[in-house]
Amino acid sequence: MSRTPLARAVALAALGTCLTLPTLAQAEFIKDSKASIEARNFYFNRDFREGAGQAKQEEWAQGFLLRLESGFTEGTVGFGVDALGSLGLKLDSGDGTAGTGLLNPDRSGGSQDNYGDLGLTAKAKVAESVLKVGTLQLKNQAIGSSDSRLLPQVFRGGNLVSKDIAGLTLDAGYLDEVNNRNSQDYEDMTLNTYALSGITFKGGNSANLSNEFIFAGGSYKLTDSLTGGYYYSNLEDMYKQHSVNLVHVLPLAENQSLKTDLRYARSSDDGLSNVDNKAFGAMLTYALSGHSLGLGYQKMSGDTGFAYVGGTDPFLVNYVQIGNFAAKDETSWQARYDFNFAAIGIPGLTFMTRYLSGDNIDRPGATDGTEWERNTDIAYVIQDGALKNLGVKWRNATMRNNFSRDIDENRLIVSYTLPLL
């Protein structure tokens, strides 16, 4: 595992905090502490439906996540420390089926037997403002750590979140390295490139490296039913982005509502890329008891597709299991249905299915690109008894297009979370 000067400094700061606790008022530090261990058993199968190239990606792995989160010491400034330990173990992989993203790749084109990391985070709190420095998992309009494989993606840096003003959340951060979900080493960040994004780099693809990502923004509850958000972000040398979000929930009657989620982002280059994109998205969701019916629309315009940090989850309404529907000039639609079986007396059981279609994709020298994707998720979490918190999820996807490989995909995830504190 690599250790940089900043990582060592964070570890020493966390250790120093622990060593000085006996001299500090630490009742809240102990009382508010949380700890859990999560076991994830993950089977992934991606079947490519044409003869050329790798026929399929198929791997089976076991993961463990240990999460420790302290409270804060008493006083005007409270101090604390968090830790995230991760371990991934190969159960089955080989014969040319590696590449699922579950496991750390080796130099021969296969996967390593195991990988893992220990991330430490020092934190300080004043009133309702919290500063964290070290290992971070982030989820906001500017950047979203991906957690869709065996182990989560994490970043190294600092993050300040303030909720001192009622209804207002302010959020700012600086990141310099990423530890991706199938890696145990921190490395420079990249700008994500994907099929027909149209994104290029001055100096070629080798120039696609950055060791600085900054963001600042937040959200404000304008009324009881309307929340607005704005973020500015910059991946140094790669892109700059302004992102706006409005979410409105309209109660219609008992157990009925209409949710409107509007998103707009303007991305431009920052010197070494050609990024130029306007992304608009809208999602309307009608909920009735346990049922939800959603309709989504997403439109890309400009000289490239949407810009976001490699490996992260982009803030797009039509980003789904396989595709992001964010290619250059792409227009896409989504129809989605969810049902929560708690409405009929089966808590813990949920179902989701959706269909997306995209077209008008710019294909240089060819007809417009088109694509569609269908997803189905079925999940159940045991609610009580000896197996409480044991979850089983099956995720199925079908992807077809006229510019890349056709895919059938299945993921089976069995997880169990054991609270320790």
C-alpha positions in Angstrom: 0.0 0.0 0.0 1.4 3.4 -0.9 1.8 6.1 1.8 2.4 9.7 0.8 3.5 12.5 3.2 0.0 13.8 3.6 -1.4 10.3 4.4 1.3 9.8 7.0 0.5 13.2 8.5 -3.2 12.3 8.7 -2.3 9.1 10.4 -0.1 10.9 12.9 -2.8 13.5 13.5 -5.3 10.7 14.2 -2.9 8.9 16.5 -2.2 12.2 18.3 -5.8 12.8 18.8 -6.2 9.3 20.4 -3.1 9.7 22.6 -4.4 13.1 24.0 -7.9 11.9 24.7 -7.1 10.9 28.4 -6.4 14.6 29.0 -9.5 15.8 27.3 -13.2 15.6 28.3 -14.1 12.6 26.3 -17.6 11.5 27.4 -19.2 12.6 24.1 -16.2 11.1 22.1 -17.1 7.7 23.5 -20.8 7.9 23.8 -21.4 9.0 20.2 -18.9 6.6 18.7 -20.1 4.1 16.1 -18.5 1.0 14.6 -19.7 -1.7 12.2 -18.3 -4.4 10.0 -19.9 -5.2 6.6 -19.4 -8.4 4.7 -20.1 -8.3 0.9 -20.2 -11.4 -1.2 -20.3 -10.2 -4.9 -20.8 -12.2 -8.1 -20.5 -10.3 -11.3 -21.2 -11.6 -14.9 -21.0 -9.4 -18.0 -21.7 -11.3 -21.2 -20.7 -9.5 -24.5 -23.2 -10.5 -27.2 -20.9 -10.4 -30.2 -18.0 -12.6 -31.2 -15.1 -10.1 -31.3 -12.9 -9.6 -28.3 -13.3 -10.9 -24.8 -16.5 -13.0 -24.6 -17.3 -12.2 -21.0 -16.2 -10.8 -17.7 -17.0 -13.0 -14.7 -15.6 -12.9 -11.1 -16.7 -13.8 -7.6 -15.3 -12.0 -4.6 -15.7 -11.5 -0.8 -15.2 -8.1 0.7 -15.1 -6.7 4.2 -15.5 -3.1 5.4 -14.7 -2.0 8.9 -16.1 1.5 9.7 -15.2 3.3 12.9 -16.6 6.8 13.6 -15.9 8.5 16.9 -17.9 11.2 18.5 -16.3 14.6 19.3 -14.5 15.7 22.5 -16.3 18.3 24.5 -15.4 21.9 24.3 -15.7 24.8 21.8 -13.7 22.8 19.3 -14.4 19.1 19.4 -12.0 16.6 17.9 -12.5 13.1 16.6 -11.2 10.4 14.3 -12.7 8.0 11.8 -11.3 4.9 10.2 -12.2 2.8 7.1 -10.6 -0.6 6.8 -11.2 -2.6 3.6 -10.3 -6.1 2.4 -11.2 -7.8 -0.9 -10.6 -11.5 -1.5 -10.7 -13.4 -4.8 -13.0 -16.4 -4.8 -13.1 -17.1 -8.5 -11.5 -15.5 -11.5 -9.5 -16.6 -14.5 -9.5 -18.0 -18.0 -9.8 -14.6 -19.5 -12.8 -13.4 -17.5 -11.2 -10.7 -15.4 -11.9 -7.0 -15.7 -15.2 -6.7 -13.7 -13.9 -4.0 -11.4 -14.4 -6.3 -8.4 -10.7 -7.1 -7.9 -7.3 -5.5 -8.2 -5.9 -6.3 -11.7 -2.5 -8.0 -12.0 0.1 -7.5 -14.8 -0.9 -10.6 -16.7 -4.4 -9.5 -17.4 -5.9 -11.4 -14.5 -6.8 -10.3 -10.9 -4.8 -10.4 -7.7 -5.8 -12.7 -4.9 -6.5 -9.9 -2.4 -6.2 -6.2 -1.8 -7.2 -3.7 0.8 -6.4 -0.5 2.6 -6.8 1.3 5.9 -7.9 4.9 5.7 -7.8 7.4 8.6 -9.6 10.7 8.9 -9.0 13.4 11.5 -12.0 15.7 12.2 -12.9 18.8 14.1 -16.2 20.4 14.9 -17.3 23.9 15.9 -21.0 24.4 16.4 -22.6 22.7 13.3 -19.5 23.0 11.1 -17.3 19.9 10.6 -13.8 19.7 9.0 -12.5 16.3 7.9 -9.0 15.6 6.6 -7.8 12.3 5.3 -9.8 9.5 3.7 -13.1 10.7 2.3 -16.2 9.3 0.7 -18.2 12.1 -1.0 -21.6 12.4 -2.5 -22.7 15.7 -3.8 -23.5 17.5 -7.1 -19.8 18.0 -7.9 -18.4 14.5 -7.1 -19.8 11.2 -6.0 -17.6 8.3 -4.7 -18.6 5.1 -6.5 -19.7 2.2 -4.3 -21.1 -0.1 -7.0 -18.5 -2.9 -6.7 -16.9 -4.9 -3.9 -15.2 -2.0 -2.1 -15.9 1.8 -2.3 -13.9 4.4 -4.1 -12.3 6.9 -1.6 -10.4 10.2 -2.0 -7.6 11.8 0.0 -8.1 15.4 1.0 -10.1 17.8 3.1 -13.9 18.6 3.3 -15.7 21.3 5.3 -19.5 21.0 5.8 -21.4 23.7 7.7 -25.0 23.6 8.8 -24.9 26.6 11.2 -27.7 28.4 9.3 -31.1 26.8 9.4 -32.0 25.2 6.0 -28.5 26.0 4.5 -25.8 23.4 4.0 -22.4 24.7 2.8 -19.9 22.3 1.4 -16.3 22.8 0.2 -13.4 20.5 -0.4 -9.9 19.9 -1.8 -8.8 16.5 -3.1 -5.4 15.4 -4.5 -5.5 11.6 -4.8 -8.0 8.8 -5.4 -8.0 5.2 -4.4 -10.4 3.5 -6.9 -12.8 0.8 -6.0 -10.5 -2.0 -7.4 -7.3 -0.6 -6.1 -5.2 -0.4 -2.9 -3.0 2.5 -4.0 -3.7 6.3 -4.2 -3.0 7.9 -7.6 -3.7 11.0 -9.6 -7.2 11.7 -10.8 -8.4 11.6 -14.4 -11.2 13.0 -16.5 -13.5 10.2 -17.5 -13.5 9.4 -21.2 -16.2 7.0 -22.6 -17.6 6.0 -25.9 -18.4 9.0 -28.2 -17.7 11.5 -25.4 -15.7 13.5 -27.9 -13.2 14.5 -25.2 -9.6 14.8 -26.2 -6.4 16.1 -24.6 -3.6 18.4 -25.7 -0.6 16.1 -25.7 -2.7 12.9 -26.0 -4.3 10.7 -23.4 -1.1 10.6 -21.3 -1.9 14.3 -20.4 -5.1 13.1 -18.7 -3.8 13.3 -15.1 -4.6 15.8 -12.3 -3.6 16.0 -8.6 -6.1 18.7 -7.7 -9.9 18.8 -7.5 -11.7 21.6 -5.7 -15.4 22.1 -5.1 -17.6 24.6 -3.3 -21.3 24.9 -3.0 -24.3 23.8 -1.0 -28.0 23.6 -0.8 -30.7 25.7 0.7 -34.2 24.8 1.7 -36.2 27.6 0.0 -39.6 26.3 1.3 -40.8 23.2 3.0 -41.2 21.6 -0.4 -38.5 23.2 -2.5 -34.7 22.8 -2.2 -32.1 24.5 -4.4 -28.4 23.6 -4.9 -25.4 25.0 -6.6 -21.8 23.8 -6.9 -18.6 25.0 -8.6 -15.9 22.4 -9.2 -12.5 22.3 -11.0 -10.4 19.3 -11.9 -7.1 21.1 -12.5 -6.1 21.4 -16.1 -9.0 19.3 -17.2 -12.4 21.0 -16.7 -14.4 23.6 -14.8 -18.1 23.1 -14.0 -21.1 25.0 -12.6 -24.0 22.8 -11.5 -27.5 23.8 -10.4 -30.2 21.6 -8.9 -33.8 22.2 -7.9 -35.9 19.6 -6.1 -39.6 20.1 -5.4 -41.9 17.7 -3.7 -45.6 18.4 -4.1 -48.0 16.5 -1.7 -51.2 15.6 -3.6 -53.2 13.6 -1.1 -52.6 11.0 1.6 -49.7 8.8 0.6 -49.4 10.6 -2.8 -46.8 13.1 -4.1 -45.1 14.4 -7.2 -41.4 15.0 -7.1 -39.6 17.2 -9.6 -35.8 17.0 -9.9 -34.2 19.5 -12.3 -30.4 19.5 -13.0 -28.2 21.7 -15.2 -24.5 21.7 -15.5 -22.1 23.8 -17.6 -18.7 22.3 -18.2 -15.7 24.0 -19.9 -12.0 23.1 -20.5 -9.3 24.1 -18.1 -6.3 24.2 -20.5 -5.4 20.6 -21.4 -8.8 19.3 -22.7 -11.5 20.3 -25.2 -14.4 20.0 -22.7 -17.4 22.0 -23.8 -20.8 20.7 -22.5 -24.2 21.8 -21.4 -26.2 19.0 -19.6 -29.8 19.3 -18.7 -31.8 16.7 -16.9 -35.3 16.4 -15.5 -37.0 13.6 -13.5 -40.6 13.5 -12.5 -41.7 10.9 -10.0 -45.3 10.2 -9.0 -45.6 8.2 -5.7 -48.7 6.4 -4.5 -48.4 4.3 -1.3 -45.6 1.8 -2.2 -45.6 2.6 -5.9 -43.4 5.1 -7.7 -43.5 5.9 -11.4 -40.8 8.1 -12.9 -40.2 9.8 -16.3 -36.8 11.2 -17.1 -35.3 13.4 -19.8 -31.6 14.2 -20.4 -30.0 16.4 -23.1 -26.4 17.0 -23.9 -25.2 19.9 -26.1 -21.8 21.5 -26.9 -18.6 20.1 -28.5 -18.2 17.2 -26.0 -20.2 15.0 -23.7 -20.5 15.5 -19.9 -17.3 15.9 -17.8 -16.7 14.2 -14.5 -13.8 12.6 -12.6 -12.9 9.1 -13.7 -14.5 6.3 -11.7 -17.1 8.5 -9.9 -20.9 8.5 -10.2 -21.9 11.6 -12.3 -24.8 13.8 -11.1 -27.0 12.9 -14.0 -30.7 11.7 -14.0 -29.9 9.1 -16.7 -26.8 7.6 -15.2 -27.7 4.0 -14.6 -26.2 0.5 -14.1 -24.1 0.4 -17.3 -24.5 3.6 -19.3 -24.4 7.3 -18.5 -26.3 8.4 -21.7 -24.0 11.5 -21.7 -22.3 11.2 -25.1 -21.8 14.2 -27.4 -25.2 15.7 -28.5 -27.1 12.7 -26.9 -30.8 13.0 -26.1 -32.3 10.3 -23.8 -35.5 9.3 -22.1 -36.2 7.1 -19.1 -39.3 5.3 -17.7 -38.9 3.8 -14.2 -41.1 1.9 -11.8 -40.4 1.1 -8.1 -42.4 -0.8 -5.6 -41.8 -1.0 -1.8 -43.4 -4.2 -0.5 -43.7 -2.7 3.0 -46.9 -1.1 1.7 -48.4 -4.6 1.6 -46.8 -5.9 4.8 -43.4 -7.2 3.6 -40.9 -4.7 4.9 -37.4 -5.0 3.5 -38.4 -6.2 0.0 -38.1 -3.7 -2.9 -38.3 -3.9 -6.7 -37.2 -1.5 -9.4 -37.3 -1.7 -13.2 -36.5 1.0 -15.8 -35.9 1.5 -19.5 -33.8 4.1 -21.2 -33.4 5.1 -24.8 -30.8 7.6 -26.3 -30.3 8.9 -29.8 -28.8 11.7 -31.8 -25.3 10.8 -30.6 -22.6 12.4 -32.8 -20.6 9.7 -34.6 -17.9 11.3 -36.8 -18.2 9.9 -40.3 -21.2 7.7 -39.5 -24.9 7.8 -38.9 -26.1 9.1 -35.5 -25.5 6.8 -32.5 -28.4 5.2 -30.7 -28.5 3.1 -27.5 -30.9 1.6 -25.0 -30.7 0.0 -21.6 -33.0 -2.0 -19.4 -32.4 -2.5 -15.6 -34.1 -4.6 -13.0 -33.3 -4.7 -9.3 -34.8 -7.0 -6.6 -33.6 -6.6 -3.1 -34.5 -8.0 0.4 -33.1 -7.1 3.8 -34.1 -9.3 6.8 -35.7 -7.0 9.3 -35.4 -8.9 12.6 -34.3 -12.2 14.2 -30.9 -13.8 14.1 -30.2 -12.8 10.5 -31.3 -9.1 10.9 -29.4 -6.9 8.4 -28.7 -9.7 6.0 -29.4 -8.4 2.5 -29.7 -10.1 -0.9 -29.8 -8.1 -4.1 -30.0 -9.2 -7.8 -29.2 -6.6 -10.4 -29.9 -7.4 -14.1 -29.1 -5.2 -17.1 -29.3 -5.4 -20.9 -27.5 -2.8 -23.0 -27.7 -2.4 -26.8 -26.2 0.2 -29.2 -24.9 0.8 -32.7 -21.4 2.0 -31.8 -20.0 -0.3 -29.1 -20.4 -3.8 -27.6 -23.8 -5.2 -26.6 -24.0 -6.4 -23.0 -26.1 -8.6 -20.8 -25.2 -8.3 -17.2 -26.0 -9.9 -13.8 -24.8 -8.9 -10.3 -25.7 -10.9 -7.2 -24.8 -9.3 -3.9 -25.2 -10.8 -0.5 -24.3 -8.4 2.3 -24.4 -8.4 6.1 -23.7 -5.5 8.4 -22.9 -6.2 12.1 -23.0 -3.2 14.4 -20.1 -3.3 16.9 -20.9 -0.1 18.9 
